[in-house]
Amino acid sequence: MSQAHQDPDSAEQQQRSPRSPAEWVSFAIATCIVALLVGLVLYDWVTQKNQPPILSVTTKEREIRQNQQQFYIPFEVTNIGGKTAESVQIIAELRVNGKVEETGEQQIDFLSGGEKEEGAFVFSRNPRDGELVVRVSSYKLP
């Protein structure tokens, strides 16, 4: 009563069929996608994360509006750096004939890398009557 005893590994190898071309193509595509994602994450990490905050502010002078003797001057501040900035302070000055006639301040609590925030300054004088200077004056790192 002896039965032929087969090795479990060899029986498993006999039951597996070779991979079809469709399986190989699917595997190759999936591998390429994963490699691309890993490469993009590494590229982003190397190029962006080590940069300090780089802040720029622009006014939307075409969108200045007047309502009840007040002028609303919209602006947009952008962090094109890699690190987050907190307590971003933005100052606007309206100069008429070289003299500062009005000032305004805004504070953005949190601005991460690549993020944009919008706001508006409100002045009682028409900013088109003088020179409007809007700038980032300070920020702190978290």
ZADREN-100406 format. One record per residue (C-alpha): x, z, y; residue number from 1. Coordinates in Angstrom, 2 decimals, padded with zeros to 5 digits, always signed. Layout:
<node><c1>X</c1><c3>Z</c3><c2>Y</c2><seq>NUM</seq></node>
...
***
This chain:
<node><c1>+000.00</c1><c3>+000.00</c3><c2>+000.00</c2><seq>1</seq></node>
<node><c1>+002.49</c1><c3>-000.92</c3><c2>+002.55</c2><seq>2</seq></node>
<node><c1>+001.35</c1><c3>-002.71</c3><c2>+005.61</c2><seq>3</seq></node>
<node><c1>+003.56</c1><c3>-004.74</c3><c2>+007.83</c2><seq>4</seq></node>
<node><c1>+004.10</c1><c3>-002.71</c3><c2>+010.92</c2><seq>5</seq></node>
<node><c1>+004.72</c1><c3>-004.74</c3><c2>+014.08</c2><seq>6</seq></node>
<node><c1>+006.57</c1><c3>-003.56</c3><c2>+017.13</c2><seq>7</seq></node>
<node><c1>+004.00</c1><c3>-002.91</c3><c2>+019.93</c2><seq>8</seq></node>
<node><c1>+006.19</c1><c3>-004.72</c3><c2>+022.49</c2><seq>9</seq></node>
<node><c1>+006.40</c1><c3>-007.90</c3><c2>+020.45</c2><seq>10</seq></node>
<node><c1>+002.63</c1><c3>-007.92</c3><c2>+019.84</c2><seq>11</seq></node>
<node><c1>+002.04</c1><c3>-007.56</c3><c2>+023.57</c2><seq>12</seq></node>
<node><c1>+004.39</c1><c3>-010.44</c3><c2>+024.32</c2><seq>13</seq></node>
<node><c1>+002.59</c1><c3>-012.69</c3><c2>+021.85</c2><seq>14</seq></node>
<node><c1>-000.80</c1><c3>-011.96</c3><c2>+023.43</c2><seq>15</seq></node>
<node><c1>+000.32</c1><c3>-012.79</c3><c2>+027.00</c2><seq>16</seq></node>
<node><c1>+000.04</c1><c3>-016.37</c3><c2>+028.00</c2><seq>17</seq></node>
<node><c1>+002.50</c1><c3>-017.84</c3><c2>+030.46</c2><seq>18</seq></node>
<node><c1>+001.55</c1><c3>-017.75</c3><c2>+034.12</c2><seq>19</seq></node>
<node><c1>-000.38</c1><c3>-020.74</c3><c2>+035.34</c2><seq>20</seq></node>
<node><c1>+000.78</c1><c3>-022.80</c3><c2>+038.35</c2><seq>21</seq></node>
<node><c1>-002.16</c1><c3>-021.42</c3><c2>+040.37</c2><seq>22</seq></node>
<node><c1>-000.95</c1><c3>-017.85</c3><c2>+039.73</c2><seq>23</seq></node>
<node><c1>+002.57</c1><c3>-018.77</c3><c2>+040.84</c2><seq>24</seq></node>
<node><c1>+001.27</c1><c3>-020.44</c3><c2>+044.01</c2><seq>25</seq></node>
<node><c1>-000.92</c1><c3>-017.41</c3><c2>+044.81</c2><seq>26</seq></node>
<node><c1>+002.01</c1><c3>-015.08</c3><c2>+044.21</c2><seq>27</seq></node>
<node><c1>+004.28</c1><c3>-017.16</c3><c2>+046.45</c2><seq>28</seq></node>
<node><c1>+001.73</c1><c3>-017.25</c3><c2>+049.28</c2><seq>29</seq></node>
<node><c1>+001.09</c1><c3>-013.49</c3><c2>+049.06</c2><seq>30</seq></node>
<node><c1>+004.84</c1><c3>-012.81</c3><c2>+049.05</c2><seq>31</seq></node>
<node><c1>+005.32</c1><c3>-014.98</c3><c2>+052.14</c2><seq>32</seq></node>
<node><c1>+002.51</c1><c3>-013.21</c3><c2>+053.98</c2><seq>33</seq></node>
<node><c1>+003.91</c1><c3>-009.76</c3><c2>+053.19</c2><seq>34</seq></node>
<node><c1>+007.43</c1><c3>-010.85</c3><c2>+054.20</c2><seq>35</seq></node>
<node><c1>+006.08</c1><c3>-012.29</c3><c2>+057.48</c2><seq>36</seq></node>
<node><c1>+004.22</c1><c3>-009.06</c3><c2>+058.30</c2><seq>37</seq></node>
<node><c1>+007.27</c1><c3>-006.92</c3><c2>+057.55</c2><seq>38</seq></node>
<node><c1>+009.40</c1><c3>-009.24</c3><c2>+059.71</c2><seq>39</seq></node>
<node><c1>+006.97</c1><c3>-009.08</c3><c2>+062.64</c2><seq>40</seq></node>
<node><c1>+006.76</c1><c3>-005.29</c3><c2>+062.49</c2><seq>41</seq></node>
<node><c1>+010.55</c1><c3>-005.00</c3><c2>+062.44</c2><seq>42</seq></node>
<node><c1>+010.90</c1><c3>-007.50</c3><c2>+065.29</c2><seq>43</seq></node>
<node><c1>+008.37</c1><c3>-005.62</c3><c2>+067.40</c2><seq>44</seq></node>
<node><c1>+010.04</c1><c3>-002.31</c3><c2>+066.66</c2><seq>45</seq></node>
<node><c1>+013.51</c1><c3>-003.57</c3><c2>+067.55</c2><seq>46</seq></node>
<node><c1>+012.54</c1><c3>-005.41</c3><c2>+070.73</c2><seq>47</seq></node>
<node><c1>+009.83</c1><c3>-003.24</c3><c2>+072.27</c2><seq>48</seq></node>
<node><c1>+009.91</c1><c3>+000.36</c3><c2>+071.17</c2><seq>49</seq></node>
<node><c1>+013.31</c1><c3>+001.18</c3><c2>+072.61</c2><seq>50</seq></node>
<node><c1>+012.48</c1><c3>-000.07</c3><c2>+076.10</c2><seq>51</seq></node>
<node><c1>+011.36</c1><c3>+002.41</c3><c2>+078.72</c2><seq>52</seq></node>
<node><c1>+008.08</c1><c3>+001.85</c3><c2>+080.54</c2><seq>53</seq></node>
<node><c1>+008.23</c1><c3>-001.20</c3><c2>+082.80</c2><seq>54</seq></node>
<node><c1>+005.33</c1><c3>-000.98</c3><c2>+085.23</c2><seq>55</seq></node>
<node><c1>+003.98</c1><c3>-003.68</c3><c2>+087.51</c2><seq>56</seq></node>
<node><c1>+000.97</c1><c3>-003.62</c3><c2>+089.79</c2><seq>57</seq></node>
<node><c1>-000.90</c1><c3>-006.55</c3><c2>+091.27</c2><seq>58</seq></node>
<node><c1>-003.80</c1><c3>-006.70</c3><c2>+093.67</c2><seq>59</seq></node>
<node><c1>-006.69</c1><c3>-009.06</c3><c2>+093.29</c2><seq>60</seq></node>
<node><c1>-006.92</c1><c3>-010.07</c3><c2>+096.93</c2><seq>61</seq></node>
<node><c1>-009.47</c1><c3>-012.78</c3><c2>+096.21</c2><seq>62</seq></node>
<node><c1>-011.84</c1><c3>-010.12</c3><c2>+094.90</c2><seq>63</seq></node>
<node><c1>-011.71</c1><c3>-007.82</c3><c2>+097.96</c2><seq>64</seq></node>
<node><c1>-015.25</c1><c3>-006.90</c3><c2>+098.86</c2><seq>65</seq></node>
<node><c1>-016.86</c1><c3>-005.14</c3><c2>+101.78</c2><seq>66</seq></node>
<node><c1>-019.74</c1><c3>-002.74</c3><c2>+101.45</c2><seq>67</seq></node>
<node><c1>-021.04</c1><c3>-000.48</c3><c2>+104.25</c2><seq>68</seq></node>
<node><c1>-017.90</c1><c3>-000.66</c3><c2>+106.42</c2><seq>69</seq></node>
<node><c1>-015.56</c1><c3>-000.02</c3><c2>+103.47</c2><seq>70</seq></node>
<node><c1>-013.21</c1><c3>-002.50</c3><c2>+101.82</c2><seq>71</seq></node>
<node><c1>-012.64</c1><c3>-002.32</c3><c2>+098.08</c2><seq>72</seq></node>
<node><c1>-009.26</c1><c3>-003.67</c3><c2>+096.97</c2><seq>73</seq></node>
<node><c1>-009.05</c1><c3>-004.08</c3><c2>+093.17</c2><seq>74</seq></node>
<node><c1>-005.70</c1><c3>-003.77</c3><c2>+091.42</c2><seq>75</seq></node>
<node><c1>-004.29</c1><c3>-004.01</c3><c2>+087.91</c2><seq>76</seq></node>
<node><c1>-001.32</c1><c3>-002.06</c3><c2>+086.61</c2><seq>77</seq></node>
<node><c1>+000.48</c1><c3>-003.19</c3><c2>+083.45</c2><seq>78</seq></node>
<node><c1>+003.10</c1><c3>-001.51</c3><c2>+081.26</c2><seq>79</seq></node>
<node><c1>+005.19</c1><c3>-004.35</c3><c2>+079.82</c2><seq>80</seq></node>
<node><c1>+007.75</c1><c3>-001.91</c3><c2>+078.41</c2><seq>81</seq></node>
<node><c1>+007.76</c1><c3>-000.32</c3><c2>+075.00</c2><seq>82</seq></node>
<node><c1>+007.29</c1><c3>+003.37</c3><c2>+075.69</c2><seq>83</seq></node>
<node><c1>+004.22</c1><c3>+005.13</c3><c2>+077.02</c2><seq>84</seq></node>
<node><c1>+004.01</c1><c3>+006.29</c3><c2>+080.64</c2><seq>85</seq></node>
<node><c1>+001.92</c1><c3>+009.24</c3><c2>+081.76</c2><seq>86</seq></node>
<node><c1>+000.69</c1><c3>+010.20</c3><c2>+085.22</c2><seq>87</seq></node>
<node><c1>+001.38</c1><c3>+006.77</c3><c2>+086.68</c2><seq>88</seq></node>
<node><c1>+001.14</c1><c3>+007.12</c3><c2>+090.46</c2><seq>89</seq></node>
<node><c1>+000.13</c1><c3>+004.03</c3><c2>+092.47</c2><seq>90</seq></node>
<node><c1>+000.28</c1><c3>+003.93</c3><c2>+096.27</c2><seq>91</seq></node>
<node><c1>-001.29</c1><c3>+001.42</c3><c2>+098.64</c2><seq>92</seq></node>
<node><c1>-000.37</c1><c3>+001.13</c3><c2>+102.32</c2><seq>93</seq></node>
<node><c1>-002.10</c1><c3>-001.00</c3><c2>+104.91</c2><seq>94</seq></node>
<node><c1>+000.31</c1><c3>-001.89</c3><c2>+107.71</c2><seq>95</seq></node>
<node><c1>-000.96</c1><c3>-003.42</c3><c2>+110.92</c2><seq>96</seq></node>
<node><c1>+001.70</c1><c3>-004.55</c3><c2>+113.43</c2><seq>97</seq></node>
<node><c1>+004.36</c1><c3>-002.75</c3><c2>+111.38</c2><seq>98</seq></node>
<node><c1>+002.55</c1><c3>+000.61</c3><c2>+111.54</c2><seq>99</seq></node>
<node><c1>+000.96</c1><c3>+002.25</c3><c2>+108.51</c2><seq>100</seq></node>
<node><c1>-002.73</c1><c3>+002.54</c3><c2>+109.36</c2><seq>101</seq></node>
<node><c1>-004.14</c1><c3>+003.64</c3><c2>+105.99</c2><seq>102</seq></node>
<node><c1>-002.84</c1><c3>+004.82</c3><c2>+102.65</c2><seq>103</seq></node>
<node><c1>-004.40</c1><c3>+005.36</c3><c2>+099.27</c2><seq>104</seq></node>
<node><c1>-003.27</c1><c3>+006.87</c3><c2>+095.98</c2><seq>105</seq></node>
<node><c1>-004.40</c1><c3>+006.38</c3><c2>+092.41</c2><seq>106</seq></node>
<node><c1>-003.25</c1><c3>+008.07</c3><c2>+089.23</c2><seq>107</seq></node>
<node><c1>-003.48</c1><c3>+006.55</c3><c2>+085.76</c2><seq>108</seq></node>
<node><c1>-003.28</c1><c3>+009.32</c3><c2>+083.16</c2><seq>109</seq></node>
<node><c1>-001.93</c1><c3>+007.30</c3><c2>+080.25</c2><seq>110</seq></node>
<node><c1>-000.50</c1><c3>+003.77</c3><c2>+079.95</c2><seq>111</seq></node>
<node><c1>+000.96</c1><c3>+002.75</c3><c2>+076.60</c2><seq>112</seq></node>
<node><c1>+003.27</c1><c3>-000.21</c3><c2>+076.05</c2><seq>113</seq></node>
<node><c1>+001.47</c1><c3>-003.50</c3><c2>+076.66</c2><seq>114</seq></node>
<node><c1>-001.61</c1><c3>-001.79</c3><c2>+078.12</c2><seq>115</seq></node>
<node><c1>-003.40</c1><c3>-002.72</c3><c2>+081.37</c2><seq>116</seq></node>
<node><c1>-005.61</c1><c3>-000.58</c3><c2>+083.58</c2><seq>117</seq></node>
<node><c1>-007.72</c1><c3>-001.57</c3><c2>+086.55</c2><seq>118</seq></node>
<node><c1>-008.88</c1><c3>+000.32</c3><c2>+089.60</c2><seq>119</seq></node>
<node><c1>-009.61</c1><c3>-000.08</c3><c2>+093.29</c2><seq>120</seq></node>
<node><c1>-008.46</c1><c3>+001.32</c3><c2>+096.62</c2><seq>121</seq></node>
<node><c1>-011.06</c1><c3>+001.93</c3><c2>+099.30</c2><seq>122</seq></node>
<node><c1>-010.02</c1><c3>+001.41</c3><c2>+102.93</c2><seq>123</seq></node>
<node><c1>-012.03</c1><c3>+001.57</c3><c2>+106.14</c2><seq>124</seq></node>
<node><c1>-010.02</c1><c3>-001.28</c3><c2>+107.73</c2><seq>125</seq></node>
<node><c1>-009.97</c1><c3>-004.88</c3><c2>+106.55</c2><seq>126</seq></node>
<node><c1>-006.76</c1><c3>-005.37</c3><c2>+104.53</c2><seq>127</seq></node>
<node><c1>-006.69</c1><c3>-009.02</c3><c2>+105.61</c2><seq>128</seq></node>
<node><c1>-005.94</c1><c3>-007.86</c3><c2>+109.17</c2><seq>129</seq></node>
<node><c1>-002.51</c1><c3>-006.59</c3><c2>+108.16</c2><seq>130</seq></node>
<node><c1>+000.00</c1><c3>-006.35</c3><c2>+105.36</c2><seq>131</seq></node>
<node><c1>-001.13</c1><c3>-004.61</c3><c2>+102.17</c2><seq>132</seq></node>
<node><c1>+001.66</c1><c3>-003.06</c3><c2>+100.08</c2><seq>133</seq></node>
<node><c1>+000.73</c1><c3>-001.74</c3><c2>+096.64</c2><seq>134</seq></node>
<node><c1>+003.40</c1><c3>-000.25</c3><c2>+094.39</c2><seq>135</seq></node>
<node><c1>+004.03</c1><c3>+002.16</c3><c2>+091.53</c2><seq>136</seq></node>
<node><c1>+005.67</c1><c3>+005.25</c3><c2>+092.95</c2><seq>137</seq></node>
<node><c1>+006.27</c1><c3>+007.38</c3><c2>+089.85</c2><seq>138</seq></node>
<node><c1>+005.48</c1><c3>+008.17</c3><c2>+086.23</c2><seq>139</seq></node>
<node><c1>+006.55</c1><c3>+010.63</c3><c2>+083.57</c2><seq>140</seq></node>
<node><c1>+007.36</c1><c3>+010.26</c3><c2>+079.89</c2><seq>141</seq></node>
<node><c1>+005.15</c1><c3>+012.05</c3><c2>+077.36</c2><seq>142</seq></node>
***
